[in-house]
Amino acid sequence: MSFPQIVIENARLIILQALEEDPDYSHNEDILRGVLEAFGHRLSHDRLRTELHWLAEQGLVGLEQVRDLLVVRLTPRGEDVALGNTRVPGVARPRPGA
């Protein structure tokens, strides 16, 4: 596996975990960009949207356009991946106890 693939798989997991920790299981894309930056991932606006759409295609999140922002909501399948109960190729697996 290439370094860029490892990085993007980790970023996808961080997005899912951030959504799982929220009481409403949702955030807008600006909040998620800040979360990713806190974990050392700087994604462009276009790259973040690409990853959010990829997660939606996998059935891990739902997307809603609100004005010029995407609101991202975790699905039950996405929650299972965030918690390590289900594996999806393309998303890093959480470390035990993390």
DSSP file (Angstrom, degrees, kcal/mol; ACC not computed):
  #  RESIDUE AA STRUCTURE BP1 BP2  ACC     N-H-->O    O-->H-N    N-H-->O    O-->H-N    TCO  KAPPA ALPHA  PHI   PSI    X-CA   Y-CA   Z-CA
    1    1 A M              0   0    0      0, 0.0     2,-0.1     0, 0.0     0, 0.0   0.000 360.0 360.0 360.0 139.1    0.0    0.0    0.0
    2    2 A S     >  -     0   0    0      1,-0.1     4,-2.1     4,-0.0     5,-0.2  -0.381 360.0-114.6 -80.7 158.7    1.3    3.5   -0.9
    3    3 A F  H  > S+     0   0    0      1,-0.2     4,-2.4     2,-0.2     5,-0.2   0.919 116.2  53.0 -58.4 -46.4    1.8    6.3    1.6
    4    4 A P  H  > S+     0   0    0      0, 0.0     4,-2.3     0, 0.0    -1,-0.2   0.878 108.9  50.7 -59.2 -35.4   -0.9    8.5    0.0
    5    5 A Q  H  > S+     0   0    0      2,-0.2     4,-2.3     1,-0.2     5,-0.2   0.906 109.1  50.4 -67.7 -40.9   -3.4    5.6    0.3
    6    6 A I  H  X S+     0   0    0     -4,-2.1     4,-1.9     1,-0.2    -1,-0.2   0.918 111.4  49.6 -60.6 -43.3   -2.5    5.1    4.0
    7    7 A V  H  X S+     0   0    0     -4,-2.4     4,-2.3     1,-0.2    -2,-0.2   0.927 112.4  45.3 -63.3 -46.4   -3.0    8.8    4.6
    8    8 A I  H  X S+     0   0    0     -4,-2.3     4,-2.3     1,-0.2    -1,-0.2   0.873 110.9  53.3 -70.5 -35.3   -6.5    9.0    2.9
    9    9 A E  H  X S+     0   0    0     -4,-2.3    83,-1.8     2,-0.2     4,-1.8   0.885 110.9  47.7 -64.3 -37.3   -7.7    5.8    4.6
   10   10 A N  H  X S+     0   0    0     -4,-1.9     4,-2.4    -5,-0.2    -2,-0.2   0.905 109.8  52.3 -68.3 -41.2   -6.7    7.3    8.0
   11   11 A A  H  X S+     0   0    0     -4,-2.3     4,-2.1     1,-0.2    -2,-0.2   0.902 108.1  51.8 -61.6 -40.7   -8.5   10.6    7.1
   12   12 A R  H  X S+     0   0    0     -4,-2.3     4,-2.1     1,-0.2    -1,-0.2   0.914 109.8  49.2 -62.6 -42.2  -11.7    8.7    6.2
   13   13 A L  H  X S+     0   0    0     -4,-1.8     4,-2.8     1,-0.2     5,-0.2   0.916 108.6  52.9 -62.8 -42.6  -11.6    6.9    9.6
   14   14 A I  H  X S+     0   0    0     -4,-2.4     4,-2.5     1,-0.2    -1,-0.2   0.901 107.9  51.7 -60.1 -41.5  -11.1   10.2   11.4
   15   15 A I  H  X S+     0   0    0     -4,-2.1     4,-2.0     2,-0.2    -1,-0.2   0.946 112.0  45.7 -59.6 -48.6  -14.2   11.7    9.6
   16   16 A L  H  X S+     0   0    0     -4,-2.1     4,-2.2     1,-0.2    -2,-0.2   0.898 113.4  49.2 -63.6 -40.8  -16.3    8.7   10.7
   17   17 A Q  H  X S+     0   0    0     -4,-2.8     4,-1.7     2,-0.2    -1,-0.2   0.878 108.7  52.9 -67.9 -36.9  -15.0    8.8   14.2
   18   18 A A  H  X S+     0   0    0     -4,-2.5     4,-0.7    -5,-0.2    -1,-0.2   0.906 111.7  46.4 -63.7 -40.7  -15.7   12.5   14.5
   19   19 A L  H >< S+     0   0    0     -4,-2.0     3,-0.8     1,-0.2     6,-0.2   0.892 109.7  54.2 -67.2 -39.4  -19.2   11.9   13.4
   20   20 A E  H 3< S+     0   0    0     -4,-2.2    -1,-0.2     1,-0.2    -2,-0.2   0.834 106.2  52.7 -64.5 -32.7  -19.7    9.0   15.8
   21   21 A E  H 3< S+     0   0    0     -4,-1.7    -1,-0.2    -5,-0.1    -2,-0.2   0.654  90.1  93.7 -78.5 -16.3  -18.6   11.2   18.7
   22   22 A D  S X< S-     0   0    0     -3,-0.8     3,-1.6    -4,-0.7     5,-0.1  -0.593  79.1-131.5 -80.3 137.4  -21.1   13.9   18.0
   23   23 A P  T 3  S+     0   0    0      0, 0.0    -1,-0.1     0, 0.0    -4,-0.0   0.814 111.2  38.9 -57.2 -30.7  -24.5   13.6   19.8
   24   24 A D  T 3  S-     0   0    0      2,-0.3     3,-0.1    -5,-0.0    50,-0.1   0.370 107.5-125.8 -98.7   3.4  -26.4   14.2   16.5
   25   25 A Y  S <  S+     0   0    0     -3,-1.6    49,-2.8    -6,-0.2     2,-0.3   0.820  76.2  97.6  56.8  33.4  -23.9   12.0   14.5
   26   26 A S  E     +A   73   0A   0     47,-0.2     2,-0.3    -8,-0.1    -2,-0.3  -0.995  40.9 168.2-150.4 155.1  -23.4   14.9   12.1
   27   27 A H  E     -A   72   0A   0     45,-1.9    45,-3.3    -2,-0.3     2,-0.2  -0.960  35.0-109.7-152.3 161.1  -21.1   17.9   11.2
   28   28 A N  E  >  -A   71   0A   0     -2,-0.3     4,-2.0    43,-0.2     3,-0.4  -0.563  39.5-103.2 -89.9 166.9  -20.7   20.2    8.4
   29   29 A E  H  > S+     0   0    0     41,-2.0     4,-2.1     1,-0.2     5,-0.1   0.790 118.6  58.1 -63.5 -29.5  -17.7   20.0    6.1
   30   30 A D  H  > S+     0   0    0      2,-0.2     4,-1.8    40,-0.2    -1,-0.2   0.911 107.3  47.5 -66.8 -41.0  -16.0   23.0    7.7
   31   31 A I  H  > S+     0   0    0     -3,-0.4     4,-2.3     1,-0.2    -2,-0.2   0.931 112.0  50.4 -63.3 -45.0  -16.0   21.4   11.1
   32   32 A L  H  X S+     0   0    0     -4,-2.0     4,-2.6     1,-0.2    -2,-0.2   0.868 106.5  54.9 -63.3 -35.9  -14.7   18.1    9.6
   33   33 A R  H  X S+     0   0    0     -4,-2.1     4,-2.3     1,-0.2    -1,-0.2   0.918 108.9  48.7 -61.8 -42.4  -11.9   20.0    7.9
   34   34 A G  H  X S+     0   0    0     -4,-1.8     4,-1.9     2,-0.2    -2,-0.2   0.890 110.2  50.9 -64.1 -39.8  -10.9   21.5   11.3
   35   35 A V  H  X S+     0   0    0     -4,-2.3     4,-1.0     2,-0.2    -2,-0.2   0.939 110.6  49.1 -61.8 -46.8  -10.9   18.0   12.9
   36   36 A L  H ><>S+     0   0    0     -4,-2.6     5,-2.9     1,-0.2     3,-0.7   0.905 109.4  51.8 -60.9 -41.2   -8.8   16.6   10.1
   37   37 A E  H ><5S+     0   0    0     -4,-2.3     3,-1.7     1,-0.2    -1,-0.2   0.871 103.4  58.3 -63.3 -36.3   -6.3   19.5   10.5
   38   38 A A  H 3<5S+     0   0    0     -4,-1.9    -1,-0.2     1,-0.3    -2,-0.2   0.777 108.3  47.4 -63.1 -25.3   -6.1   18.8   14.2
   39   39 A F  T <<5S-     0   0    0     -4,-1.0    -1,-0.3    -3,-0.7    -2,-0.2   0.219 128.5 -97.4-100.2  12.5   -4.9   15.3   13.3
   40   40 A G  T < 5S+     0   0    0     -3,-1.7     2,-0.6     1,-0.2    -3,-0.2   0.617  83.2 127.2  87.8  13.4   -2.4   16.5   10.8
   41   41 A H      < -     0   0    0     -5,-2.9     2,-0.7    -6,-0.2    -1,-0.2  -0.916  36.0-171.2-108.4 118.7   -4.4   16.1    7.6
   42   42 A R        +     0   0    0     -2,-0.6     2,-0.4    -3,-0.1    -8,-0.1  -0.901  13.0 176.7-108.0 104.6   -4.7   19.1    5.3
   43   43 A L        -     0   0    0     -2,-0.7    -6,-0.1   -10,-0.2    -2,-0.0  -0.888  28.1-122.2-108.2 137.4   -7.3   18.4    2.6
   44   44 A S     >  -     0   0    0     -2,-0.4     4,-2.8     1,-0.1     5,-0.2  -0.249  32.8-104.4 -65.7 164.1   -8.3   20.9    0.0
   45   45 A H  H  > S+     0   0    0      1,-0.2     4,-2.2     2,-0.2     5,-0.2   0.926 123.5  47.0 -56.2 -46.9  -12.0   21.8   -0.2
   46   46 A D  H  > S+     0   0    0      1,-0.2     4,-2.2     2,-0.2    -1,-0.2   0.902 112.0  49.4 -64.3 -41.8  -12.3   19.7   -3.4
   47   47 A R  H  > S+     0   0    0      2,-0.2     4,-2.3     1,-0.2    -2,-0.2   0.901 110.1  51.0 -66.9 -40.0  -10.4   16.7   -1.9
   48   48 A L  H  X S+     0   0    0     -4,-2.8     4,-2.5     2,-0.2    -1,-0.2   0.936 111.1  48.3 -62.3 -44.8  -12.6   16.8    1.2
   49   49 A R  H  X S+     0   0    0     -4,-2.2     4,-2.5    -5,-0.2    -2,-0.2   0.895 109.5  53.4 -62.5 -38.8  -15.7   16.8   -0.9
   50   50 A T  H  X S+     0   0    0     -4,-2.2     4,-2.1     1,-0.2    -1,-0.2   0.929 111.2  45.8 -59.7 -45.0  -14.4   14.0   -3.0
   51   51 A E  H  X S+     0   0    0     -4,-2.3     4,-2.6     2,-0.2    -2,-0.2   0.876 111.1  52.4 -68.0 -37.6  -13.8   11.9    0.2
   52   52 A L  H  X S+     0   0    0     -4,-2.5     4,-2.0     2,-0.2    -1,-0.2   0.908 110.9  47.5 -64.5 -40.8  -17.2   12.7    1.6
   53   53 A H  H  X S+     0   0    0     -4,-2.5     4,-2.5     2,-0.2    -2,-0.2   0.876 110.1  53.0 -67.4 -36.4  -18.9   11.6   -1.6
   54   54 A W  H  X S+     0   0    0     -4,-2.1     4,-1.5     2,-0.2    -2,-0.2   0.939 109.1  49.0 -61.7 -46.3  -16.8    8.4   -1.5
   55   55 A L  H  <>S+     0   0    0     -4,-2.6     5,-2.5     1,-0.2     6,-0.7   0.880 111.2  50.7 -60.4 -37.8  -17.9    7.7    2.0
   56   56 A A  H ><5S+     0   0    0     -4,-2.0     3,-1.6     1,-0.2    -1,-0.2   0.902 106.0  54.6 -66.9 -40.4  -21.5    8.3    0.9
   57   57 A E  H 3<5S+     0   0    0     -4,-2.5    -1,-0.2     1,-0.3    -2,-0.2   0.818 106.5  52.5 -61.7 -29.9  -21.1    5.9   -2.0
   58   58 A Q  T 3<5S-     0   0    0     -4,-1.5    -1,-0.3    -5,-0.2    -2,-0.2   0.499 117.8-115.0 -83.2  -3.8  -20.0    3.3    0.5
   59   59 A G  T < 5S+     0   0    0     -3,-1.6    19,-0.4    -4,-0.2    18,-0.3   0.716  85.2 117.0  78.1  21.2  -23.1    3.9    2.5
   60   60 A L  S   <S+     0   0    0     -5,-2.5    15,-2.2     1,-0.2     2,-0.3   0.721  76.9  16.4 -94.0 -24.4  -21.1    5.2    5.5
   61   61 A V  E     -B   74   0A   0     -6,-0.7     2,-0.4    13,-0.2    13,-0.2  -0.957  65.2-134.6-141.7 159.6  -22.5    8.7    5.6
   62   62 A G  E     -B   73   0A   0     11,-3.1    11,-2.6    -2,-0.3     2,-0.4  -0.892  22.2-147.8-109.9 149.7  -25.4   10.7    4.2
   63   63 A L  E     -B   72   0A   0     -2,-0.4     2,-0.4     9,-0.2     9,-0.2  -0.943  14.3-177.7-121.8 140.0  -24.9   14.1    2.6
   64   64 A E  E     -B   71   0A   0      7,-2.1     7,-3.1    -2,-0.4     2,-0.6  -0.991  22.6-136.1-135.6 127.8  -27.2   17.1    2.6
   65   65 A Q  E     -B   70   0A   0     -2,-0.4     2,-0.5     5,-0.2     5,-0.2  -0.732  22.5-179.0 -83.1 121.2  -26.4   20.4    0.8
   66   66 A V  E >   -B   69   0A   0      3,-3.2     3,-2.3    -2,-0.6     2,-0.3  -0.941  64.0 -55.8-124.1 106.6  -27.3   23.4    3.0
   67   67 A R  T 3  S-     0   0    0     -2,-0.5     0, 0.0     1,-0.3     0, 0.0  -0.459 121.3 -20.3  55.7-118.3  -26.5   26.6    1.1
   68   68 A D  T 3  S+     0   0    0     -2,-0.3     2,-0.3    -3,-0.1    -1,-0.3   0.313 125.0  81.3-102.3  11.1  -22.9   26.3    0.2
   69   69 A L  E <  S- B   0  66A   0     -3,-2.3    -3,-3.2   -40,-0.0     2,-0.5  -0.853  70.4-132.0-115.1 149.9  -22.0   23.6    2.8
   70   70 A L  E     - B   0  65A   0     -2,-0.3   -41,-2.0    -5,-0.2     2,-0.5  -0.855  16.0-152.0 -92.6 133.1  -22.3   19.9    2.9
   71   71 A V  E     -AB  28  64A   0     -7,-3.1    -7,-2.1    -2,-0.5     2,-0.5  -0.930  13.9-153.9-102.7 129.7  -23.8   18.5    6.1
   72   72 A V  E     -AB  27  63A   0    -45,-3.3   -45,-1.9    -2,-0.5     2,-0.4  -0.902  10.5-171.1-112.7 127.5  -22.5   15.0    6.8
   73   73 A R  E     -AB  26  62A   0    -11,-2.6   -11,-3.1    -2,-0.5   -47,-0.2  -0.973  23.1-122.8-122.6 131.7  -24.5   12.5    8.8
   74   74 A L  E     - B   0  61A   0    -49,-2.8   -13,-0.2    -2,-0.4   -14,-0.1  -0.442  22.7-146.4 -69.8 138.6  -23.2    9.1   10.0
   75   75 A T     >  -     0   0    0    -15,-2.2     4,-2.3    -2,-0.1     5,-0.2  -0.581  30.5-103.8 -95.5 166.3  -25.2    6.0    8.9
   76   76 A P  H  > S+     0   0    0      0, 0.0     4,-2.0     0, 0.0     5,-0.1   0.891 125.6  50.9 -57.1 -38.3  -25.5    2.9   11.1
   77   77 A R  H  > S+     0   0    0    -18,-0.3     4,-1.9     1,-0.2   -17,-0.2   0.907 108.7  51.6 -64.7 -40.7  -23.0    1.1    8.8
   78   78 A G  H  > S+     0   0    0    -19,-0.4     4,-2.6   -18,-0.2    -1,-0.2   0.870 107.0  53.4 -63.1 -37.1  -20.6    4.1    9.2
   79   79 A E  H  X S+     0   0    0     -4,-2.3     4,-2.1     2,-0.2     6,-0.2   0.916 106.7  52.3 -63.3 -43.0  -20.9    3.8   13.0
   80   80 A D  H  <>S+     0   0    0     -4,-2.0     5,-2.4     1,-0.2     6,-1.3   0.893 111.7  46.3 -60.3 -39.6  -20.0    0.2   12.8
   81   81 A V  H ><5S+     0   0    0     -4,-1.9     3,-1.0     4,-0.2    -2,-0.2   0.920 110.3  52.8 -68.7 -43.7  -16.9    1.1   10.8
   82   82 A A  H 3<5S+     0   0    0     -4,-2.6    -2,-0.2     1,-0.3    -1,-0.2   0.853 113.1  44.7 -59.6 -35.5  -15.9    4.0   13.1
   83   83 A L  T 3<5S-     0   0    0     -4,-2.1    -1,-0.3    -5,-0.2    -2,-0.2   0.508 116.1-113.6 -88.7  -5.4  -16.1    1.6   16.1
   84   84 A G  T < 5S+     0   0    0     -3,-1.0    -3,-0.2    -4,-0.5    -4,-0.1   0.602  84.6 118.4  85.0  11.5  -14.2   -1.2   14.4
   85   85 A N  S   <S+     0   0    0     -5,-2.4     2,-0.3    -6,-0.2    -4,-0.2   0.710  79.0  30.7 -81.5 -21.0  -17.2   -3.6   14.2
   86   86 A T  S    S-     0   0    0     -6,-1.3     2,-0.4    -9,-0.1    -2,-0.3  -0.987  74.5-141.8-136.7 143.8  -17.2   -3.7   10.4
   87   87 A R        -     0   0    0     -2,-0.3     5,-0.1    -3,-0.1    -6,-0.1  -0.896  13.6-174.3-109.0 139.0  -14.3   -3.3    7.9
   88   88 A V    >   -     0   0    0     -2,-0.4     3,-2.0     3,-0.3    -2,-0.0  -0.991  32.0-116.6-129.0 121.7  -14.6   -1.5    4.6
   89   89 A P  T 3  S+     0   0    0      0, 0.0     3,-0.1     0, 0.0    -2,-0.0  -0.349 104.0  36.0 -55.6 132.2  -11.7   -1.5    2.1
   90   90 A G  T 3  S+     0   0    0      1,-0.2     2,-0.4    -2,-0.0   -78,-0.2   0.328 101.1  88.2 102.8  -5.9  -10.5    2.0    1.8
   91   91 A V  S <  S-     0   0    0     -3,-2.0    -3,-0.3   -79,-0.1    -1,-0.2  -0.994  80.6-118.6-125.1 129.1  -11.0    3.0    5.4
   92   92 A A        -     0   0    0    -83,-1.8    -4,-0.1    -2,-0.4   -86,-0.0  -0.233  28.5-117.0 -59.8 151.7   -8.4    2.4    8.0
   93   93 A R        -     0   0    0     -6,-0.1    -1,-0.1     1,-0.1   -11,-0.1  -0.777  31.8-111.6 -90.8 135.3   -9.2    0.1   10.9
   94   94 A P        -     0   0    0      0, 0.0     3,-0.1     0, 0.0    -1,-0.1  -0.338  33.2-110.6 -65.8 148.2   -9.3    1.7   14.3
   95   95 A R    >   -     0   0    0      1,-0.1     3,-2.2     3,-0.1     0, 0.0  -0.483  44.9 -86.5 -74.7 148.3   -6.6    0.6   16.7
   96   96 A P  T 3  S+     0   0    0      0, 0.0    -1,-0.1     0, 0.0   -12,-0.0  -0.289 113.6   9.5 -56.3 135.9   -7.6   -1.4   19.7
   97   97 A G  T 3         0   0    0      1,-0.1    -2,-0.0    -3,-0.1     0, 0.0   0.466 360.0 360.0  75.0   1.2   -8.7    0.7   22.6
   98   98 A A    <         0   0    0     -3,-2.2    -1,-0.1     0, 0.0    -3,-0.1   0.487 360.0 360.0 -83.3 360.0   -8.6    3.9   20.5
